[in-house]
């Protein structure tokens, strides 16, 4: 030990090491300067820490009861929905109509088995339409179960989706069976068009089907008639058969299924990876964040102490070299303490390692003697590596947590992005609306032959089922040669165009008129279902055109199958504005929710556990007008709007496909804010702010005002004035206040909608202003009347609150407006 200390004293004799020591001293001085600056900031940091602790204590006192109250409302609604489901089960049981319970997977599977094995073989094809409608209604009831799962887990929901898909397959199978039944004796069962053509059409709420058959009739070998052109107005489809099939005796079928029959066969989107899977309450989230912050702070302090210790050791090493010529008894106290610590550590190592340490020590002493005689040159890189400290003390624990959350959000965002394949229709960007259009070309089955004795004989060739015509055309347009130039002959260009046109004529022309029960906000693109890959694809679809006047999509297809019309599912995003206000003061009045999307303006009214669309503006057609004023459960209302082409409900990966690529707001804080807005909807009015899009993801900015109704306002005239004020009309005028909500607190801001710039300066900068941990607490603190305070102290209408919250959480206008 003494030799080691002596060797450290002798090290300053080397000039290279002296230079390194000087640079170390300079670095030490810089670190000391940083320490002095931090000491000046220590008092402020201590105050901030005390403030955060006090705010967290207030949060526990105020936010925790609010979250408990909101959780109670949700639990009451859950129990209410369970009772509703039990009532449906009982109603189905006493009806005893032979259909399965759509909320029981076992009954659905039994129904499918019995139909396929027993009923299907002995069914009367004249009543196939009724059977299809029965299945369609069962599927609609299964939709209700899937959209409102309650206590069903993901596995059981997947079972329901598979049962729904099997019901859809059964419905199509029944229609195809009816088509085979009609074509197997088309002379008697189908309507004649001319001597060689028969047809059939039928439609109902579930589907529309059309058949066009070119009968077996003798033809001349020189017959050059044009290929048939089939019009199926009930199915909104027209088909032009290619010329190479003009001499074929065949049947062309068009089947319009009024729903998407392939949605349950596509790869399911895994929402468990998204931030929306975090279902913690705001209080639980902040508790977890507080615990994590304390852990980071503890680690931060430990590492800081470790760094201080390392700096002190470096300082003592330098002192030891400077006092090399001084007698050890005259060393400063800190240097004596350092030497004592070295000896104590060495003694502890000897005690722990025993005899093994002595041999190692002897080797080290011999090595020290060699090093003293022959001083080695230590590189600056090695010294720098030894003294490098990988701690950024400029960042606080909150900043470290924010950085970690941003990195996690970025990682989740990347994982949610769909990896498109060639010619595949991205199912996350596009969706199929208007249903599916099946177009098939079949061989005609053998027809019955009646003998003189009255007997009828049918010769079956192959299976007793519809057999497709072998039709498969791949179009690859020719390109001009590389050597072609404007100065050469135009014959090559003309010849290439002619060959391409001839190749196109070998493809089937399909025209689909846009369904009028759907709103179309852009020209759709046709796609074809690939059953093998379970995707929508643009393979075998060429020469796509859109007739604006006729509202018709035309394309040529190299194969027959199921076609769909795809549009951008986020064509109505981002939202322009939104508003929430009470409908009125009558006992049966509800809450009005108005959303101005990119194209349409939709207004909902929520009453109890039902909601209705009461206004639809800027629609492209008269579609969905039958829904105006009709109340539904909120999950069914969302499904009907989507089925009608109106999507106001973003998926967790919508940020990748909405124009502007806006990151969504803080998930837990946004969800909690929707709950607060729903609970306050009877006494407050909310509307959008233009500043919301410009602030960070953990900031939510909106406008809020209290509805000015007090105990004295009981007459109808004042109630009407209040309703007019709520709707933005005349009467009592109460200005909106700007509100900013973060995960940690809510406060009123000094700026407004007409300010030149956004500022987070609070409206009441006084330290005495009450701390509001969320929007509900802020509304309580700023309540102007006893009536409002009493209403907020006892929120009872859980049905309206939870139904409104369901719509708010589905629309998510705070993230996408």
N, C-alpha and C positions, 0 to 999 in steps of 0.2 A: 504493500500500500504506500509506504514511504517513497519507494522508487517511482511509483506512478505519479505521485505529487511532485517529486523532484523533476521528473521528465516534463510535466506540464509547465514547470517554472522555466525550463531551458528552451522551450519552443519559441519564444520571441526572438532568439538569436538568428533564426532563419529569416532572410529578407522577404521571401515569397509569402511566408505565413504571416509576417507582419503586415504586408499589404492586405492579405485576406482579413486579418484582424481589424484593420482600419475600416474596410468595407462592412465588416460585421458591426463595428461600433457605429458607423453611419446608419446602418439599418436599424440598430438598436435605438439610436436617437430619433429616427423617424417613427418607430413604434411608440416610443415614449411620448412624442408629440401627439400621435393619434390617441394615446391613452389620456393625455391631458384634455384633449377636445371631448373625449367621451365622458370624462369626469364632469365637464361643464354641462353635458346633456343628461347626466345621470338623474338630476333632480326632476327634470321634465319627464324623463322616462318613468321615474318612480310615481309621479303624479298620474301619468297615463295608465300605469298598471293599477293604481288604486281606483281610478275611474272605471276601468274595465271590470275589476272585481265587484265594484258597487253596482254597475249595470247588470252584471250577471246575477247578482243577488236580487235585484229588482225584477229581472227577467223570470227568475224562479217564482217570485211572488205574484207576478201578473200574467206572464205568458203561459205558465203551466196550467192554471185554472181555465184559461181561454181554450187551450188545446183539449183539455178534458171535456169542456162544454161542447166543442165541435165534434169530438169523438162520440159523445153521448147522442148527439143528433144523428150522426151516421149510423150508430148502432140501432137506434129506433127505426130508421128507414130500412135497415137490413132486416130487422124483425118484421116490419110491415110487409116487405117484399116476400119474405118467407111465408107469411100468412096468405098473401095473394097467390103464391104458387100452390100452397096446400088447397086453397079454394078451387083453383083450376083443376087439380088432380081429382078432387071430390066431384066437381061438375062433370068431368070426363067419365068418371066411374058410373055415375047415375044415368048418364045418357046412354051408355052401353050401345054404341053405334057400330061396333065391329072394327073400329080403327084403333091403332096402338096409342098409348100415352106418349106424346112427344117428349116428355121429360123423363122417360124410362128407356134406357138403351136396350135392355133385354127385350122389351116389347117391340121396339122398332126392328130389331134383328129377327125376332120371331115372325113378324109381319112379312118381312122380305122373304124369309125361307118358305113360309106357307104359300105365298103368292107364286114364287118361282116353281115350286115343286107340285103344287096341287091346283090352285086356281087358274094359273096361266094355261094349263093344258086343256081346260074345259070352259074357257071363257067365251062369252058371246061377243064377237068383234063389233057388233052394232052398238055396244055400250062402252067401247074403249075410252071415249071422251070423258064419261063420268068417272071412270077409274083413274084417269090421268088427273082430273081435277081433285079427286080425293088425295092422291099422292102429293100434288102441288100444295094443297092446304096443310098436309102433314109437314112438308118441308118448311113452310112458312112458320109453323108453330115451333119447329126445331130451331129456326133462326132466332126466335124469341128467347129460347133457352140458351143458345150460344152467346147472344149479345148481352144477356143478364145472367151470368153464371152463378152468382151468389156463392154457395159452398162447394161447387164443383171444382175439382182440381184440374190441372192441365191434361192429365191422362184421360180423364173422363170427358173433357171437352173435345179432345181429339177423337174419342169414340163417337161422340155426337156428330162431328164433322164427317167421319167416315160413313156413318149411317145416312147422313144427308146426301152425301155423294152417291151412295148406293141407291137411295130413293130416286135421285135424278137419273141414274143409269137405267133403273127399272122403268121410269116414265118413257125414256127414249126407246127402250126395248119394246115397250107396248106399242108405241107409234110405228116403229119399224115393222112389228108384227102385223099391225093393221094394214100397212102399205103392202106387205107380201100377200095378205088376204085379198086385198083389192086387185092386185096385179095378177094373181093366180086365176082370176076369171074376169078380166077387164071388160069383156063384152057385156056382161050383166051387171057388174058392180060399179062401173065408172061411166061418166057422162061422155057421149060422143061429141067430137068437134067437127070432124069430117070423116071420110071413108077410111082413113088410115090413122087417125089420131083420136085418143080418148084422154080425158082429164078428170081430176078430182081435187077439190079444195075444201078445207075445213079449218075453223079457228075457234079458240076459246081463250079463257083468261091465262092459261098456262102456255099455249103454243098455237102456231098456225102452220098447216102443212099443205103442200100442193104437189100433185103428181101430173106428169105429162108423159104419155106412152105412145111410141110409134109402133103400131100393131104389125103383126105378121101378115103381110100381104105380098102377093107375087109382084116382082118388078122386072122391067126390061134390063138387059145387061148394059144397054146404052143410057140408062137412066142417069141424068145429071142434075137432079133436083138439089136445091140449096139445103144446107143443114137446118135442122129445126131451131126456131127461136121460141123459147118458153117464157111466158110471163106469169108470175105468181103474185098477183097484187095483194092477196091476203098476207103473204110472207114478205112483201116488200122486196122481192128478188126477181130479176130477169136474167136468163141464161141463154147465151148464144153458143150452140154446140159447134166445135171446130169442123172444118170441111172433111177431114179424113174419116169422120164418124157419120157422114151424111147418109150412108147406105146401111147403117146399123139399125137393127130392130132393138129398141132400147127404151128404158124408162128414166126420166129425169125427175128427181125429187128435190124440193126445197122445204126445209123445216126451220121455222123461226122459233127458237126457245126463248121465252121472254125473261130469262135470267141467265147468269153466267154459270153453265154447268161444270166448268173446269176449275173454279176457284179453290175447291177443296183438294184438288189433285196437285196443285202447284206447291213448290217447296215453301214451307211455312217460314215466315219472317220471325227470327229469334229476337223478341223484344227484351229478353232477360239481360242482354248485354247493354241495353240503353240505360241512361240515367233515370228514366221514368220508372224503372223497377225499384227505385229507392222509395219505399212507402212509409218512411219514418215521419212522425209529426215534426213540426218545426222545433218544438221544445226538445224532443229526443235528439234531433239532429244537432242542435246547439250544445246540448249536454255532451254529446260525443265529440264535437269539435273542441269544446272547452277542455275535456280530458286529454285530447290529442295535443292541444296547445300547451297544456301543462307538462306533458311528456317532452315535447320539443324544447320547451323553456328549460326544463331540468337538464336535458342533454346539452343544450346550448351553454348553460352555466358550467356544466362539468367540463366541456371542451374548452371553454374560456379559461377556467382555472388551470387546466392542463397546459394551455398555451402560456399562461402567465408563469407557470412553473418552469416550462422550457426556457422562456426568456430569462428568468432569474438564474437558471443554471448557466446559460450562456454568459450572463453578466458576471457571475462568480468565477467562471473559467477565465474571463479576461482579467478580473481582479487578481486572481491567483498568479497570473503571468506578470502583472504589474508589480506585485509584492514579492517577486522572486528573491530579491536581495534583502528582504526584511526578515527579522527573526519572527518565527511563528507565534511567539508569545505576544507580539505587538500587532497582530492582525486585527482588522476591524471585526466587530461582533458578527456581522452577517457572513463574513468569510470564514470565521471560526465555526459558525453554525453549518455552513456548507460542508466544511471538512469533517465535522462531527457526523453529519448526515451520511457522507460517503463511507466513513468508518462503520457507522451503524448498519448501513445496508450491506456492507461487506461481511460484517459479523453475522448478520441474519442469513446470508447466503451460506456461510460456513456451517452455521447451525443446521440449516436445512439439508445441505449436501454432504456434510461430514468429510471423510477421508478423500472422497472423489474430488472435492474442491481443491484440496491441497496440491494434488498432482497438476491440476489445471493451473493453479496459481503459480507453481514453480515454472511451468512452461511459459506462462505470460510474463513472469519476471525475466526469464532468459530472453524472451522476445523483446521486452522493453530495453534490455541492455543493448541488443543489436540495433534497435530503432534509435537509441540515443546516440550511438556511434555513427550510424549512417542515416541521416535524416531523409525520409522519403518525401517525394513531391506529391502532395495531395491536390487533385484537380479541383477547379472551382465548381464544375458541374456536380461532382460528388458532394461537396460541401453544401451547395445550394439544395440538392436533393434531400440531404439530411435535415436541413433547417426549414424546408417548405411546409407551410401549414395550410391545409385545404379547408379552411373555415372562412366563410364570408360574414364577418361580424357587422357589416353594414345593413344586413337584412334582419328584420325582426321576426319572431315566431309567426306572426300573422302573415307576413310576406312569404315566408317559407311555405306555410299552409296554402296560401293562394297560388303560389307557383306549382305546388304539388297537385292542386285541384285542376289547374289549367292543363297540366300535362296529362292528367287522367282523362279530362274531357276530350282532349285532342286524340288520345289513344282510342277512346270509345267511339269518337266520331269516325275515325279511320276504319274501325272494325265494322261499323254499320253500313259503310258504302258498298253497294252491290257491284260485284265483278261481272261486267257484261261479257257475253260471248258473241262471236260473229253472227250476224243476222238474227240475233235474239232481241225480242222486244223487252226492254228493261221493265220488269213488273213493279218496281218501286217508283219509277217515273211515270209510267203509263198505266192506265187501267181500261178494261173492256166495259163499255156501257151499251145499253140497248139490247143486250142478250147476245145469243150466238146464232149463226146462220149456217145450217148444215146443207150442203149441196152435194148430191150424189148422182152418179150415172150407173144404172143397173142393167144387167141382162134380163130380158123378159122371161119369166118362168113358163114352163110348158102349160098350155091351156087344156081344159077338159074337153073330151071328145064324146059326143052322145051317139050311141049306136042305134040301130033300127029297133032293137028290143027295148029301148028306153034306158038302158044302162049307160052310166057315165064313167069314162076311164081317163085317168090322168097319169101320164108317164113322168116320173121324177128323174131328173138328171142332176146328180150331186145331192147336196143337202137341201132339205125343204126350207130354204131361207134365201134371202136376197143375195145375189152374187154380183160383185162390182165388175164393171168393164175395165179391162186392162188399159188404163190411160195414164201415161206418165211422160210428160214433156219437159225437157230442161232447155231454157232459152239462154243462149250465150251470144250476145250481139257481136257481129264482126266489127273490127276496127280497121281504119285506113292504115295502109302500110307506112312505115317510117319515112320512106323516100318520097311519099306523096307531097307535092307542093302546089302552090297556086298557079304556077306556070305550066304544069303538066296537064294532061288531058283530064276532063271531068268525068270521063267514063267510069273510072274506078270508083269515084264517090257515088255516082248514080247506081252503080252495080251493087255496092255495099248496102246502100239504103234499101234497094229493092229486095236484096236477100234478107235483110233484117225484117222488113215488112212481111215477107213470106213466112219467115220463122214465127213471127208474132201471130199470124193467122192460124197457126197450128195449136194455139192456146185457147182455152175456153174463156169467153168474155163473160164476166159476172158483174151485174149492176145491182147495187143495194141502195134502196132509198132510206134516208135517215128516219128512224122511228120518231113519230111526233109526240110520244109520251116522255121524251127525254130532251133536256136542254143541252144544246150544242154550242160551246163557246169558241170552238176552233174547228177547222176542217179535220175530220178523223183520218187516220191511216189504217188500211186493212192489214190484218194479220191472220195467220193460220195456226191452228192448234197442232202441236206435235205430241202425240200421245206417248211416244217412246221416251222422249226427253222431258215430258211434262212441262213444256214451255210454249209460249206464243212466239212465232217466228215469222219473218218476212220472206223465207225461202219459198220459191215457186210462185211468187207474186210479182208481176211486172206491169209496166205501163199504167201506173196509177194516175187517175184523173178525178177531179171533183167538179161537178156541175152545180154552181152556186144557185142558179135559177130553179133547177129541179130538186135541189138538195139531195143529190145522188152521187155515190162513190162508184167509180168504174175501174176495173182492173182486169188483167188477164192472168189466169191461173194455170199452172202446169200440172196440178193435181187437184183432185176433188177431196173434200173433207169439211171441217168445221172452220168457219171464218168469223172474225170479230172485228169491231170498229174500235180502235184505240185512240184515246186522247190523253193529253197531259192531265194527270190527276190534280195538279196544283195550278191550274189555269186561273183560278180565282184568288190566288195569293200574290203578294201580301195584302192584308186588309188595309183599307183606307181609314176606317173609323169604327167606333163601337160605342154603345151606350147602354146603361142599366138604370131603370127607374121604376118606381111603383106605378102600378096601373091605375090606382085610384084609392079612395078611402072606404068604399063599400066592403061589407064583410066577405063577399065572394070575389073581390078583386085580387089580382095576382101581381106578377112582376113582368115588365116588358124588357126584352133583350133585343137590341137592334145591332146588326152587323153590316157594315158597308164593305163588301169585298171588292176585288179588282174590277168586277163587271156588275154584279147584282147587289141589290140591297134587300136584306131579309130581316123581317121583324117577327120575333117569337113572343108568345105570352105563356107564362108558366102559372098554372093554377093547381095547387095540390101536387099529386104525383103524375100529372099529365101536362103536356105542352102542345102548343099548336103554332103553325106558321100562319100569321094573320096578314102578312104583307110580303109581296114579291115584286120588286121593281127591276126594270132594265132586262127582263128575260127576253131571250131571242125568239121564243114561240109562246103559245098558250099552254104549254106543258106545265103540269103540276098545279094548275089552277084549281083542280078538284080537291087539293089538299088544304086550300085556304080555309082557316077557321075550324078545321077538324082536329080534335084533340087526340093525342096518342101518348102512350108511355114514351119517355125520352129515347130509350134505346131503339124503339121501332120508328120513331120520327127520324132519327139519324139514318137508319137503314133505308127508309123510303126516299129521303133526300139523295142519298148516294145512288140509289137505283135510278133516280130521275136525273142523274148527271150533275148534281150540285154537291160538291165536296168542300166543306168548310172545316174539315176535321183532319188535321195533319197527323201523320205517323211519326214515330220517334226518329226516323231518318229523313224527315222532310227538309232539314237544313241543307241537304245536298242537292235538292231539286227546286227549291223556292228561289225565285229571282232575287239576286242580291246576296245569297248565301249568308243570311243573318243567323248568327248563333242564337240558340234559344236562351231564355232567361234561366236563372237558378231554379232547378227543378223543385226542390222542397219549398223554397220561398214562394215560388209562383203558385204551387198547389195550395199552400196555406192562404195566400192572398185571395184566391178564388173562393175558398171556404169563408173567409171573412166578408168578402163582398156579398156572397149569398146570404149570410146571416144579417148583414146590414141593409139588404135590399128593400126592406119594408120602411126604413126611415131615412135612407140616403140615396143620392143619385150619383152615378159615376159615368165618366166619359173619357175618351182617349185624349192623350196629349202628344203633340208633335215632337216633344223632347224624348219620348220613350225610346225611339230608335237610335238616338245618338249617345245614350249612356251605356255603361258597361253591362255585362250580362248579370251581374249581381245587384243591379239597380233597376227598379220598376217605377216609372213615373206616370201618373194619371191625374185626373181632376176629380174632385169630390165636393159635394155640397149636401147639407142637411135639408130635408124637406121641411119647410116652415109650417108645420101643423102643430097647434098646441091644444090644450084641453078646451079652450074657448071656441076653437074652429070646428063646430059641429054642424053648422048650417050648410045647406047644399051649395049656396053661392060661393062661400069661401072654399069649400072642397073643390068646386069646379075651377076656381082660380088657381088653387094649388096644383090641380091636375094639369092646367094649362101651363103653369110655370115648369112643371116637371117635363112636359113635352117640348119645351123650348119656346112656348108662345108668350103671350102677355101675362098680365096679372102680377102676382107677387114675384118680385125679381130678387133672387138671391145669387150672388156671384159664386162661381166655382173657386175652390182653393187648390193650389198645386200640391200634390202629395208625392213624396218619394219613399219607397219601401225597399229596405234591404233585408237580408237574412237576420241582421242584428237589431234593427229598429225601424220605426216609421216616423216621419216628421213632415210638417208643413214647410213649404219653401217660399222664399220671398219673391222669386221670379214667377212669371205667368206666361200664357201662350203668346203674348205680343212682345215679350222681352227680346232684345236684340241677341242675347246669348244666354245659354243655360248656366245656372249657378246653383250650387248646393247650399248656399247660405240659408240658414233656417229663418222662418218668418219671425220667430221669437228667439233671438240669440241668447236670451237670459239663461243663466245656469239654473235658475229656480224653476224653469219650465219642466213639467212632469215628463219623465222618461216613458215613451210608448214603445214597447217591444214589437208591436205589430199594428196592422191597420185597424183591427177591432178596438184595441186599447186607445189608439189615437182618436177614434170616433167617440169613445166614452169620455175622453178628456176634453174634447171640444164640443160635447153636446150642449145645446143652448136651452133646453127645456126639461122639466121634470118628466114629461111624458116620454121623451126620447130616451132619457136615462133609464126610466122604468122598463121601456120596451127592450133596451139592450141588456138589461139585467136578467131578463127572463124571455129568451127566444124559444117559442113553443112550436111554431109551424115547421116541424122538421120535414114534412113532405115537400113543401114549396122550396125550402132552403136546399135540400139535397137534390131535388130535381133540377133546380137552377145550377147548382154546383156541377152536376153531371154534364150539362151543356157547356158551361164555362171551361171545364177541364177538357172536354172534347175539342172545343174550338181553339182554345189557347191563343186568344187574340193579344195577350200581353207579349208573347214571343214573336208573333207574326204580324204586327201592325206598327 
